[in-house]
Amino acid sequence: MSRTALRDRLAAMRLRSAPPAMLCVTGASGAGKTAAAAAVREHIETRLLPILSFDSLGVPSPEEMQLGWETPRGWQKAMTWFWVRAAKTVHRTRPLVLLEGQFDPQYAVAACAANGLPRPQIAVLHADAATLCARVTARGQPALAGDDQARWSVYLREATRDLGGAIVDASRGLAEVADELCALALPLVPG
């Protein structure tokens, strides 16, 4: 199980002064990013693997995004840079930080480069439109389902592929998804 292997490798490491490596997990609404991060957290405690949840500060309304950041994408870019900077400054003694949220993977790559962090491992959780729709509807957010969301999901998959990232089948069981994410993280942590 990759979660156990990653936990053991992180536990064996000493604190360090180098910037952390980043596993950046993105995906459309309903892909299971937060659930997958929680499944990782169940096996690997936060002191070993800090997990930054993109939406933990709250998500402003579209009107607030327009007013403060000109567009929702402007807000998304600003928050990606905020969380990468937090990983560098707050978790600078950790070898690895996991960032999960709905963001353009290009923003994560650019933010890591600008902050002197190694190139991140990008992973997109991808599921078909019907699965995404069912999930957001089940959590009481049916307005998130639709053509825009389906297009965004395809964009994230293609952008991640173009950047050399990993496409993770998010329609599988949560344990399988969490294990695949940890398998992607293992090469980021010196053995």
C-alpha positions as CSV (number, residue, x, y, z in Angstrom):
1,M,0.0,0.0,0.0
2,S,1.5,3.3,-1.1
3,R,0.1,5.3,1.8
4,T,2.0,3.1,4.2
5,A,5.2,3.3,2.2
6,L,5.0,7.1,2.0
7,R,4.2,7.4,5.7
8,D,7.2,5.2,6.6
9,R,9.6,7.1,4.3
10,L,8.4,10.5,5.7
11,A,8.7,9.2,9.3
12,A,12.3,8.1,8.6
13,M,13.4,11.5,7.3
14,R,15.0,14.2,9.4
15,L,13.9,17.8,9.3
16,R,15.6,19.8,6.6
17,S,16.1,23.3,5.4
18,A,15.5,22.8,1.7
19,P,12.2,23.9,0.2
20,P,9.5,21.2,0.2
21,A,8.5,19.2,-2.8
22,M,4.9,19.7,-3.8
23,L,2.2,17.2,-4.8
24,C,-0.5,19.4,-6.3
25,V,-3.8,17.7,-6.7
26,T,-6.5,19.4,-8.8
27,G,-9.7,18.4,-10.4
28,A,-13.2,19.7,-11.1
29,S,-15.9,20.0,-8.5
30,G,-17.0,16.5,-7.5
31,A,-13.8,14.8,-8.5
32,G,-13.0,13.8,-4.9
33,K,-10.0,16.0,-4.1
34,T,-11.0,16.7,-0.5
35,A,-12.1,13.1,0.1
36,A,-8.8,11.8,-1.3
37,A,-6.8,14.2,0.8
38,A,-8.8,13.0,3.9
39,A,-8.0,9.4,3.0
40,V,-4.3,10.2,2.8
41,R,-4.6,12.1,6.1
42,E,-6.1,9.0,7.8
43,H,-2.8,7.2,7.2
44,I,-0.3,9.9,7.3
45,E,-0.4,12.5,10.1
46,T,-0.2,16.2,9.4
47,R,3.2,16.6,11.1
48,L,4.7,14.2,8.5
49,L,2.7,15.4,5.5
50,P,1.1,18.8,5.7
51,I,-2.0,18.9,3.5
52,L,-3.2,22.3,2.4
53,S,-6.8,22.5,1.3
54,F,-7.3,25.2,-1.3
55,D,-10.9,26.1,-0.2
56,S,-10.2,26.1,3.6
57,L,-10.2,29.9,3.6
58,G,-13.6,29.9,2.0
59,V,-14.6,30.5,-1.6
60,P,-15.9,34.0,-2.4
61,S,-18.9,34.5,-4.5
62,P,-18.5,35.2,-8.2
63,E,-19.2,38.9,-7.6
64,E,-16.5,39.0,-4.9
65,M,-14.1,37.3,-7.2
66,Q,-14.9,39.8,-9.9
67,L,-14.5,42.8,-7.6
68,G,-11.3,41.6,-5.9
69,W,-9.5,39.6,-8.6
70,E,-11.2,40.7,-11.8
71,T,-12.2,37.1,-12.7
72,P,-12.8,33.8,-10.9
73,R,-9.6,32.6,-12.6
74,G,-7.8,35.6,-11.1
75,W,-8.9,34.5,-7.7
76,Q,-7.8,30.9,-8.4
77,K,-4.3,32.1,-9.5
78,A,-3.9,34.3,-6.4
79,M,-4.9,31.5,-4.1
80,T,-2.6,29.0,-5.8
81,W,0.3,31.4,-5.3
82,F,-0.8,32.0,-1.7
83,W,-0.8,28.3,-0.8
84,V,2.5,27.6,-2.6
85,R,4.1,30.5,-0.6
86,A,2.5,29.0,2.6
87,A,4.1,25.7,1.8
88,K,7.5,27.3,1.4
89,T,7.3,29.4,4.5
90,V,5.2,27.6,7.0
91,H,6.2,24.0,6.1
92,R,9.8,24.7,5.0
93,T,11.3,21.9,7.2
94,R,9.1,19.3,5.7
95,P,10.2,17.3,2.6
96,L,6.7,17.2,1.1
97,V,3.5,19.2,1.1
98,L,0.2,18.2,-0.5
99,L,-1.9,20.9,-2.0
100,E,-5.5,20.0,-3.0
101,G,-7.9,22.2,-4.7
102,Q,-9.5,23.3,-8.0
103,F,-6.8,25.2,-9.8
104,D,-5.2,25.5,-13.2
105,P,-2.1,23.3,-13.0
106,Q,-0.1,25.9,-14.8
107,Y,-0.5,28.2,-11.8
108,A,1.0,25.6,-9.5
109,V,4.0,25.1,-11.8
110,A,4.6,28.9,-12.1
111,A,4.1,29.5,-8.4
112,C,6.6,26.8,-7.4
113,A,9.2,28.1,-9.9
114,A,8.8,31.7,-8.7
115,N,9.2,30.6,-5.1
116,G,12.2,28.5,-5.6
117,L,10.5,25.2,-5.0
118,P,11.2,22.1,-7.1
119,R,8.8,21.5,-10.0
120,P,5.7,20.0,-8.5
121,Q,4.1,16.7,-9.3
122,I,0.8,17.6,-10.7
123,A,-2.1,15.1,-10.5
124,V,-5.6,15.7,-11.7
125,L,-8.5,13.6,-10.3
126,H,-10.6,13.0,-13.3
127,A,-14.1,11.4,-13.6
128,D,-16.7,11.4,-16.4
129,A,-19.3,14.2,-16.4
130,A,-22.1,11.9,-15.1
131,T,-20.0,11.0,-12.0
132,L,-19.1,14.6,-11.3
133,C,-22.8,15.6,-11.7
134,A,-24.0,12.8,-9.4
135,R,-21.4,13.8,-6.7
136,V,-22.1,17.5,-6.7
137,T,-25.8,16.9,-6.7
138,A,-25.5,14.4,-3.8
139,R,-23.7,17.1,-1.8
140,G,-26.4,19.6,-2.5
141,Q,-24.7,21.7,-5.2
142,P,-26.4,20.7,-8.4
143,A,-25.7,24.2,-9.9
144,L,-22.1,23.1,-10.2
145,A,-23.0,20.4,-12.7
146,G,-23.3,21.2,-16.3
147,D,-21.5,21.9,-19.6
148,D,-19.1,24.5,-18.1
149,Q,-18.0,22.0,-15.4
150,A,-17.6,19.3,-18.0
151,R,-15.4,21.5,-20.2
152,W,-13.4,22.6,-17.1
153,S,-12.8,18.9,-16.2
154,V,-11.5,18.2,-19.7
155,Y,-9.3,21.3,-19.7
156,L,-7.7,20.2,-16.4
157,R,-7.1,16.7,-17.7
158,E,-5.5,18.1,-20.9
159,A,-3.4,20.8,-19.2
160,T,-2.1,18.3,-16.7
161,R,-1.2,15.8,-19.4
162,D,0.6,18.6,-21.4
163,L,2.6,19.5,-18.3
164,G,3.7,15.9,-17.8
165,G,1.4,15.3,-14.8
166,A,-0.6,12.3,-13.8
167,I,-4.3,11.7,-14.6
168,V,-5.9,9.7,-11.8
169,D,-9.1,7.9,-12.4
170,A,-11.3,9.4,-9.6
171,S,-14.3,7.1,-10.3
172,R,-12.5,4.3,-8.5
173,G,-12.7,3.7,-4.7
174,L,-11.3,6.3,-2.4
175,A,-8.5,4.0,-1.0
176,E,-7.3,3.3,-4.6
177,V,-7.2,7.0,-5.4
178,A,-5.4,7.9,-2.2
179,D,-2.8,5.1,-2.8
180,E,-2.2,6.3,-6.4
181,L,-1.6,9.8,-5.1
182,C,0.9,8.5,-2.5
183,A,2.6,6.4,-5.2
184,L,3.0,9.7,-7.2
185,A,4.5,11.4,-4.1
186,L,7.0,8.7,-3.3
187,P,9.6,9.7,-5.9
188,L,9.5,13.3,-4.5
189,V,10.8,12.1,-1.1
190,P,14.4,11.0,-0.9
191,G,14.7,7.3,0.1
